[in-house]
């Protein structure tokens, strides 16, 4: 049996262009949350969901001075993530909790409680959402893959059918997510889309996508592999490739064009909802 991909990325930080894009545009959104709502304490639970390197979604929040707590269900992965945060020189509180429907925190403990694309892996996603509301004193932010965009269906029907046998697709339904949050007394104050690059979302490296589609081209294989095709958010965070931000900004035309989010939803990779208890 092959090892889960998260093990690979605990040491191999080469995630791919799509993931670097996803992380940096998410950072822009998190900046707006911090600036608008005065967020100081943050809980991310669970810390997995985004592909690539686990546990670094909240790195930018820590860099901005937030007190960050991360929750995982896997001890081996959590140990690796602690090492990664030490490599970044950042402080964080790490919590191992097998049952995410019962978080070990008091009511109203965090300014922001959030998760990114992890709900469909959980045995009790509703329980986790209810707990995020309970432990937040103000904001709850939830994002999931957008089932309306082209890449979702390319992945589901053609290139990665086996993945969908192991997830609960009910939890890409943003209506269900919002109803669950509202059922715990949260008011939805914003919803929209994030991660709108000019390529479809298949959650796999370009070279692997070509292989699964049966496209054989040595020229394309060379273009999307090798040392010249290295995309690592960790390189950006460690200061090795500060130019990545400018590169990503060049791809963010669709992201930043002032159109209603419902127009962008046909291409956006993720949908989100932001709720407040105030």
VOPAGU-2260 file (C-alpha; in pm, 1 decimal, decimal comma):
REM VOPAGU-2260
SITE   aa  ch    i         X         Y         Z
SITE  UNK   A    0       0,0       0,0       0,0
SITE  UNK   A    1     140,0     339,8     -95,0
SITE  UNK   A    2     198,4     601,6     172,3
SITE  UNK   A    3     -52,4     888,0     201,2
SITE  UNK   A    4      57,1    1197,0       9,6
SITE  UNK   A    5      77,1    1410,3     323,9
SITE  UNK   A    6     382,7    1208,3     432,5
SITE  UNK   A    7     565,7    1300,3     113,3
SITE  UNK   A    8     499,3    1670,6     159,7
SITE  UNK   A    9     632,0    1679,4     516,0
SITE  UNK   A   10     979,0    1673,5     356,8
SITE  UNK   A   11     916,6    1754,0     -11,4
SITE  UNK   A   12     788,6    2110,8     -25,9
SITE  UNK   A   13     748,6    2119,5    -405,7
SITE  UNK   A   14     368,3    2149,8    -413,9
SITE  UNK   A   15     298,9    2281,8    -761,8
SITE  UNK   A   16     198,3    2618,7    -904,6
SITE  UNK   A   17    -170,8    2573,0    -825,7
SITE  UNK   A   18    -111,4    2525,7    -453,7
SITE  UNK   A   19     125,8    2821,2    -426,4
SITE  UNK   A   20    -141,1    3031,2    -596,5
SITE  UNK   A   21    -411,1    2897,5    -363,6
SITE  UNK   A   22    -211,1    2974,5     -50,8
SITE  UNK   A   23    -108,3    3326,3    -147,9
SITE  UNK   A   24    -454,9    3440,8    -253,6
SITE  UNK   A   25    -591,3    3287,9      68,5
SITE  UNK   A   26    -333,4    3496,4     256,0
SITE  UNK   A   27    -473,5    3808,5      89,9
SITE  UNK   A   28    -819,8    3720,1     216,3
SITE  UNK   A   29    -690,3    3646,1     566,7
SITE  UNK   A   30    -520,3    3987,2     565,4
SITE  UNK   A   31    -858,5    4148,4     502,4
SITE  UNK   A   32   -1011,7    3954,8     791,3
SITE  UNK   A   33    -738,9    4064,5    1029,6
SITE  UNK   A   34    -754,5    4425,2     919,5
SITE  UNK   A   35   -1135,7    4442,7     932,3
SITE  UNK   A   36   -1207,3    4248,4    1250,2
SITE  UNK   A   37    -905,2    4286,8    1477,7
SITE  UNK   A   38    -833,3    3914,5    1495,5
SITE  UNK   A   39    -567,6    3818,5    1752,0
SITE  UNK   A   40    -638,9    3455,0    1844,9
SITE  UNK   A   41    -694,5    3185,2    1582,3
SITE  UNK   A   42    -795,7    2820,1    1577,8
SITE  UNK   A   43    -759,0    2612,0    1262,4
SITE  UNK   A   44    -929,2    2273,6    1292,4
SITE  UNK   A   45    -860,3    2050,2    1117,6
SITE  UNK   A   46    -524,5    2161,3     981,5
SITE  UNK   A   47    -545,3    1924,6     681,6
SITE  UNK   A   48    -769,1    1965,6     377,9
SITE  UNK   A   49    -553,3    2161,8     139,3
SITE  UNK   A   50    -325,7    1939,9     -69,8
SITE  UNK   A   51      51,7    1972,2     -48,2
SITE  UNK   A   52     226,7    2059,5     277,2
SITE  UNK   A   53     -12,5    2009,2     569,6
SITE  UNK   A   54     -36,0    2253,3     857,2
SITE  UNK   A   55      85,6    2576,3     695,9
SITE  UNK   A   56    -247,1    2743,0     611,8
SITE  UNK   A   57    -218,7    2961,7     923,6
SITE  UNK   A   58     149,2    3051,4     882,7
SITE  UNK   A   59      65,1    3395,8     744,8
SITE  UNK   A   60    -159,7    3463,2    1044,7
SITE  UNK   A   61     127,4    3381,7    1280,3
SITE  UNK   A   62     356,4    3605,3    1074,9
SITE  UNK   A   63     102,3    3883,8    1128,1
SITE  UNK   A   64     129,1    3833,9    1503,9
SITE  UNK   A   65    -174,3    3614,6    1575,3
SITE  UNK   A   66    -172,8    3354,7    1851,7
SITE  UNK   A   67    -239,8    3038,5    1646,3
SITE  UNK   A   68    -365,5    2697,5    1760,4
SITE  UNK   A   69    -368,9    2401,9    1518,8
SITE  UNK   A   70    -562,5    2078,0    1567,2
SITE  UNK   A   71    -488,8    1745,9    1397,4
SITE  UNK   A   72    -611,8    1389,3    1436,3
SITE  UNK   A   73    -281,8    1221,7    1336,7
SITE  UNK   A   74      16,6    1221,8    1574,2
SITE  UNK   A   75     279,7    1144,9    1309,4
SITE  UNK   A   76     160,8    1426,8    1086,1
SITE  UNK   A   77     140,8    1667,6    1378,7
SITE  UNK   A   78     500,9    1590,3    1475,8
SITE  UNK   A   79     612,7    1669,7    1120,8
SITE  UNK   A   80     416,9    1994,1    1119,6
SITE  UNK   A   81     576,1    2101,4    1448,1
SITE  UNK   A   82     915,3    2055,5    1282,9
SITE  UNK   A   83     803,6    2265,7     984,6
SITE  UNK   A   84     688,4    2551,9    1209,2
SITE  UNK   A   85    1019,7    2533,4    1397,2
SITE  UNK   A   86    1198,3    2559,2    1060,7
SITE  UNK   A   87     997,3    2875,3     995,8
SITE  UNK   A   88    1086,7    3011,9    1339,6
SITE  UNK   A   89     720,7    3061,6    1434,7
SITE  UNK   A   90     533,0    2994,8    1756,1
SITE  UNK   A   91     215,6    2788,5    1751,4
SITE  UNK   A   92       9,7    2570,3    1982,8
SITE  UNK   A   93     -34,1    2213,9    1850,7
SITE  UNK   A   94    -319,1    1995,2    1973,4
SITE  UNK   A   95    -378,1    1628,5    1897,2
SITE  UNK   A   96    -749,5    1550,7    1910,2
SITE  UNK   A   97    -896,4    1234,3    1764,4
SITE  UNK   A   98   -1259,7    1347,1    1784,0
SITE  UNK   A   99   -1311,3    1681,7    1609,6
SITE  UNK   A  100   -1674,7    1692,2    1715,5
SITE  UNK   A  101   -1550,4    1762,1    2069,4
SITE  UNK   A  102   -1275,2    2024,1    2070,1
SITE  UNK   A  103   -1079,6    2063,7    2397,6
SITE  UNK   A  104   -1136,5    2439,3    2433,2
SITE  UNK   A  105   -1369,4    2658,1    2635,7
SITE  UNK   A  106   -1656,1    2850,1    2480,0
SITE  UNK   A  107   -1557,5    3178,7    2311,7
SITE  UNK   A  108   -1183,1    3102,8    2317,4
SITE  UNK   A  109   -1077,8    3240,4    1976,2
SITE  UNK   A  110   -1145,5    3548,5    1766,3
SITE  UNK   A  111   -1144,4    3331,5    1452,5
SITE  UNK   A  112   -1211,0    2958,6    1415,7
SITE  UNK   A  113   -1169,7    2823,1    1065,2
SITE  UNK   A  114   -1112,6    2530,7     832,8
SITE  UNK   A  115   -1009,2    2497,6     467,2
SITE  UNK   A  116   -1139,8    2210,5     251,2
SITE  UNK   A  117   -1134,8    1948,3     526,3
SITE  UNK   A  118   -1501,2    1878,2     602,3
SITE  UNK   A  119   -1555,0    1595,6     355,6
SITE  UNK   A  120   -1281,6    1385,9     518,8
SITE  UNK   A  121   -1451,8    1388,3     860,3
SITE  UNK   A  122   -1686,6    1127,2    1010,4
SITE  UNK   A  123   -1888,2    1407,5    1175,0
SITE  UNK   A  124   -1845,8    1730,9     980,0
SITE  UNK   A  125   -2158,5    1882,6    1133,3
SITE  UNK   A  126   -2014,2    1823,3    1480,0
SITE  UNK   A  127   -1693,8    2003,2    1383,5
SITE  UNK   A  128   -1887,1    2302,7    1245,4
SITE  UNK   A  129   -2089,7    2324,7    1565,2
SITE  UNK   A  130   -1769,3    2316,4    1769,0
SITE  UNK   A  131   -1609,7    2590,7    1558,7
SITE  UNK   A  132   -1907,1    2811,9    1642,3
SITE  UNK   A  133   -1890,9    2722,8    2011,4
SITE  UNK   A  134   -1520,6    2796,7    2058,9
SITE  UNK   A  135   -1524,0    3118,3    1853,5
SITE  UNK   A  136   -1603,0    3446,2    2022,9
SITE  UNK   A  137   -1672,4    3612,6    1688,1
SITE  UNK   A  138   -1576,6    3476,9    1344,0
SITE  UNK   A  139   -1610,2    3136,4    1179,0
SITE  UNK   A  140   -1468,9    3091,2     828,5
SITE  UNK   A  141   -1532,4    2775,2     624,5
SITE  UNK   A  142   -1418,2    2700,1     267,8
SITE  UNK   A  143   -1470,4    2392,3      54,2
SITE  UNK   A  144   -1402,5    2287,7    -306,3
SITE  UNK   A  145   -1647,7    2435,4    -553,8
SITE  UNK   A  146   -1851,0    2156,9    -714,0
SITE  UNK   A  147   -1977,1    2392,1    -988,0
SITE  UNK   A  148   -1640,3    2447,8   -1154,8
SITE  UNK   A  149   -1508,9    2255,5   -1454,1
SITE  UNK   A  150   -1204,1    2099,2   -1288,1
SITE  UNK   A  151   -1415,4    1941,4   -1013,5
SITE  UNK   A  152   -1607,3    1734,9   -1268,1
SITE  UNK   A  153   -1296,8    1657,2   -1473,2
SITE  UNK   A  154   -1143,2    1518,1   -1157,1
SITE  UNK   A  155   -1456,8    1330,5   -1048,3
SITE  UNK   A  156   -1550,7    1174,5   -1380,8
SITE  UNK   A  157   -1215,1    1126,6   -1554,9
SITE  UNK   A  158    -881,8    1166,4   -1377,6
SITE  UNK   A  159    -936,3    1086,1   -1007,7
SITE  UNK   A  160   -1253,5     881,9    -967,4
SITE  UNK   A  161   -1117,8     678,2    -676,3
SITE  UNK   A  162   -1074,8     988,7    -458,3
SITE  UNK   A  163   -1448,4    1051,1    -440,4
SITE  UNK   A  164   -1517,4     705,8    -300,9
SITE  UNK   A  165   -1343,2     811,4      20,5
SITE  UNK   A  166   -1502,5    1151,2      90,2
SITE  UNK   A  167   -1848,6    1271,8     191,2
SITE  UNK   A  168   -1956,2    1495,7     -96,7
SITE  UNK   A  169   -2248,3    1638,8      96,9
SITE  UNK   A  170   -2000,6    1881,2     251,4
SITE  UNK   A  171   -1919,4    2064,1     -69,4
SITE  UNK   A  172   -2278,0    2192,8     -49,7
SITE  UNK   A  173   -2236,7    2546,2      83,0
SITE  UNK   A  174   -2608,6    2564,1     157,5
SITE  UNK   A  175   -2575,1    2271,5     398,8
SITE  UNK   A  176   -2269,7    2430,4     560,1
SITE  UNK   A  177   -2447,8    2763,0     608,6
SITE  UNK   A  178   -2759,9    2596,6     753,2
SITE  UNK   A  179   -2546,7    2401,2     999,2
SITE  UNK   A  180   -2364,7    2714,9    1114,2
SITE  UNK   A  181   -2684,7    2916,5    1137,2
SITE  UNK   A  182   -2842,2    2636,1    1337,5
SITE  UNK   A  183   -2587,6    2710,5    1609,2
SITE  UNK   A  184   -2676,4    3080,3    1611,7
SITE  UNK   A  185   -2412,5    3209,5    1371,8
SITE  UNK   A  186   -2504,5    3489,3    1130,6
SITE  UNK   A  187   -2356,4    3454,3     781,1
SITE  UNK   A  188   -2209,4    3795,2     701,3
SITE  UNK   A  189   -2025,7    3713,3     378,7
SITE  UNK   A  190   -1996,1    3440,8     119,3
SITE  UNK   A  191   -1806,4    3418,3    -205,0
SITE  UNK   A  192   -1535,4    3242,8    -401,1
SITE  UNK   A  193   -1159,4    3219,4    -364,4
SITE  UNK   A  194    -881,0    3063,0    -569,5
SITE  UNK   A  195    -973,8    3167,3    -925,0
SITE  UNK   A  196    -663,6    3110,9   -1139,6
SITE  UNK   A  197    -674,4    3064,0   -1518,4
SITE  UNK   A  198    -643,8    2682,2   -1494,7
SITE  UNK   A  199    -898,9    2419,1   -1382,2
SITE  UNK   A  200    -873,9    2256,6   -1041,7
SITE  UNK   A  201    -777,3    1889,1   -1063,7
SITE  UNK   A  202    -569,3    1881,8    -741,6
SITE  UNK   A  203    -272,2    1714,0    -904,9
SITE  UNK   A  204      56,2    1822,2   -1066,7
SITE  UNK   A  205      33,4    1915,6   -1433,4
SITE  UNK   A  206     259,5    1629,1   -1540,9
SITE  UNK   A  207      39,7    1376,9   -1356,1
SITE  UNK   A  208    -275,0    1525,5   -1511,4
SITE  UNK   A  209    -129,4    1484,6   -1862,0
SITE  UNK   A  210     -39,8    1123,3   -1783,9
SITE  UNK   A  211    -390,3    1040,7   -1660,5
SITE  UNK   A  212    -545,5    1205,4   -1964,4
SITE  UNK   A  213    -322,9     988,7   -2186,5
SITE  UNK   A  214    -139,7    1288,1   -2333,4
SITE  UNK   A  215     214,4    1184,4   -2422,4
SITE  UNK   A  216     450,7    1468,4   -2505,8
SITE  UNK   A  217     812,4    1483,3   -2397,6
SITE  UNK   A  218     810,0    1858,2   -2451,9
SITE  UNK   A  219     518,6    1902,5   -2210,5
SITE  UNK   A  220     669,5    1654,8   -1963,1
SITE  UNK   A  221     989,7    1860,1   -1956,5
SITE  UNK   A  222     792,5    2182,9   -1920,1
SITE  UNK   A  223     601,1    2060,4   -1614,5
SITE  UNK   A  224     876,7    1870,4   -1432,6
SITE  UNK   A  225    1238,7    1902,2   -1325,4
SITE  UNK   A  226    1423,2    2169,5   -1131,7
SITE  UNK   A  227    1283,2    2448,3   -1346,8
SITE  UNK   A  228     929,1    2354,7   -1241,6
SITE  UNK   A  229     955,6    2394,9    -864,1
SITE  UNK   A  230     675,3    2571,5    -680,9
SITE  UNK   A  231     701,3    2583,8    -303,1
SITE  UNK   A  232     516,2    2807,4     -58,0
SITE  UNK   A  233     777,6    2712,6     199,5
SITE  UNK   A  234    1044,8    2865,2     -26,7
SITE  UNK   A  235     841,1    3186,3     -18,4
SITE  UNK   A  236     793,8    3179,5     360,2
SITE  UNK   A  237    1161,7    3105,9     417,4
SITE  UNK   A  238    1262,6    3401,1     199,1
SITE  UNK   A  239    1423,6    3188,3     -71,2
SITE  UNK   A  240    1183,7    3297,1    -347,7
SITE  UNK   A  241    1022,8    3630,6    -261,1
SITE  UNK   A  242     941,7    3677,9    -630,6
SITE  UNK   A  243     666,2    3415,1    -604,1
SITE  UNK   A  244     420,4    3679,8    -486,3
SITE  UNK   A  245     472,5    3884,9    -803,5
SITE  UNK   A  246     442,8    3571,5   -1018,6
SITE  UNK   A  247     113,3    3475,8    -853,7
SITE  UNK   A  248     -21,3    3829,1    -890,9
SITE  UNK   A  249      26,4    3802,4   -1266,8
SITE  UNK   A  250    -207,8    3502,0   -1268,6
SITE  UNK   A  251    -470,6    3665,5   -1043,2
SITE  UNK   A  252    -660,8    3863,6   -1307,8
SITE  UNK   A  253    -980,7    3657,9   -1267,2
SITE  UNK   A  254    -937,8    3664,4    -888,3
SITE  UNK   A  255    -935,2    4042,6    -868,2
SITE  UNK   A  256   -1157,8    4151,2   -1153,2
SITE  UNK   A  257   -1457,2    4336,5    -997,6
SITE  UNK   A  258   -1732,0    4095,1   -1098,6
SITE  UNK   A  259   -2001,2    3944,3    -872,0
SITE  UNK   A  260   -1878,3    3621,1    -716,2
SITE  UNK   A  261   -2171,6    3434,0    -867,9
SITE  UNK   A  262   -2025,9    3508,2   -1211,5
SITE  UNK   A  263   -1685,8    3373,1   -1108,2
SITE  UNK   A  264   -1832,9    3058,8    -952,5
SITE  UNK   A  265   -1818,6    2865,8   -1280,6
SITE  UNK   A  266   -1437,1    2876,6   -1264,5
SITE  UNK   A  267   -1348,6    2935,6    -896,9
SITE  UNK   A  268   -1184,8    2643,9    -717,0
SITE  UNK   A  269   -1335,0    2715,2    -372,3
SITE  UNK   A  270   -1644,7    2864,6    -215,7
SITE  UNK   A  271   -1651,0    3009,0     134,4
SITE  UNK   A  272   -1881,1    3141,0     403,7
SITE  UNK   A  273   -1791,2    3378,8     685,5
SITE  UNK   A  274   -2009,8    3396,8     991,9
SITE  UNK   A  275   -2015,2    3614,2    1302,6
SITE  UNK   A  276   -2154,5    3564,5    1652,5
SITE  UNK   A  277   -2185,4    3939,8    1706,9
